[in-house]
Amino acid sequence: MSEGQQSGRADTAGVIAPPPLIALATLVIGVVADWLLPLDLLGSILNWPVRIGLGAALLLGGIVLVVVGENAFKGVGTEVKPWRPSLALATTGIYAHLRNPMYVGAILILAGIATGLASDWMAILLVPTALVLHFGVVRREERYLERKFGDDYRRYKASVPRYGWKP
């Protein structure tokens, strides 16, 4: 492997898996688990119109966060895919309020689908999915961005909450 290939490989966050694949796995595993071992909790707690309305609101909110986050990345000329090198920091717009709108959006999308379909297992899987995203993607990205952008990223990280709320 040439030196250019090695430095290109090192210039990534080293995420555990592509986040869309993590979300897709949650969706598929949740639907299959519901089919194999139905729990019927969401369906018994929320009636159909409430499930559809709440699910649609969560889904729409998640889609908006993902699209706005992606557009902000494209606006500053950086890579959306976390397994490719970051070229710039996105710190304005939605990124002035939360550092990970696309991941928050993905969780909201999954929550919306789980609610709308009354998929108990998909809802249960939101917790391990969020943990995989946090430790396998977000924390790795943060370490990478600190190495790559140094004090600029550290200042940004100190001023903007990771998921939209201050701990």
Protein Blocks (a to p, Z undefined) as FASTA:
>chain_A
ZZklmmmmmmcghiabdfklmmmmmmmmmmmmmmmmcgklmmmmpcfklmmmmmmmmmmm
mmmmmmmmmmmmmmnopafblkbccfbdcfehjllmbcblmlmmmmmmmmmmmmmnopak
lmmmmmmmmmmmmmmmmmmmmmmmmmmnmmmmmmmmmmpcfkopaZZ
